[in-house]
């Protein structure tokens, strides 16, 4: 799924693979990791509400271009 998503964004020559043990050596170059976890809905209600100030980027094009950088 992530490999197809990257291809849709125009990324070439990258493949996403599942890793179950970080102690084992990895073959080839590693460009990053995506950590997935189970979302618990009850935690959502305990999150702080932060008011938006003027330092946030509001230009939609800029936000779309930096989406992955902020994940």
C-alpha positions in Angstrom: 0.0 0.0 0.0 2.7 2.5 0.9 4.8 1.6 -2.2 1.8 2.3 -4.4 1.2 5.6 -2.5 4.8 6.7 -3.1 4.5 5.8 -6.8 1.4 7.9 -7.1 3.4 10.8 -5.7 6.0 10.2 -8.5 8.7 8.6 -6.3 10.8 6.1 -8.4 12.9 3.2 -7.2 11.6 3.0 -3.7 9.9 0.0 -2.1 8.3 -0.2 1.3 8.8 -3.4 3.3 7.6 -4.6 6.6 10.2 -5.1 9.3 9.5 -7.1 12.4 12.9 -7.0 14.1 15.1 -3.9 14.2 18.0 -5.9 15.5 18.6 -7.7 12.2 20.7 -6.1 9.5 18.8 -4.4 6.7 19.7 -5.0 3.0 20.3 -2.0 0.8 19.8 1.7 1.7 17.1 2.7 4.2 15.5 6.1 3.6 13.2 6.0 6.6 10.7 4.2 8.8 6.9 4.4 9.1 5.7 3.3 12.6 2.1 2.2 12.8 0.1 1.7 16.0 -3.4 0.9 16.9 -5.5 4.1 17.5 -7.4 4.2 20.8 -10.5 6.5 20.4 -10.8 7.2 24.2 -7.3 8.9 24.1 -8.6 11.3 21.6 -11.0 12.9 24.1 -8.1 13.4 26.6 -6.0 15.4 24.1 -5.4 19.1 24.8 -7.0 21.6 22.5 -4.4 24.0 21.2 -5.5 27.3 19.8 -4.1 28.1 16.4 -1.9 31.1 16.3 -0.5 33.1 13.4 2.7 31.0 13.1 0.8 28.2 11.3 1.1 27.8 7.6 -2.2 28.5 5.9 -1.2 28.2 2.2 -2.8 24.9 1.0 -0.1 24.3 -1.6 2.7 24.6 0.9 0.9 22.4 3.4 0.5 19.7 0.7 4.2 19.9 -0.3 5.4 19.4 3.3 2.8 16.8 4.5 5.3 14.0 4.7 8.0 16.1 6.3 5.8 16.7 9.3 4.6 13.2 9.8 
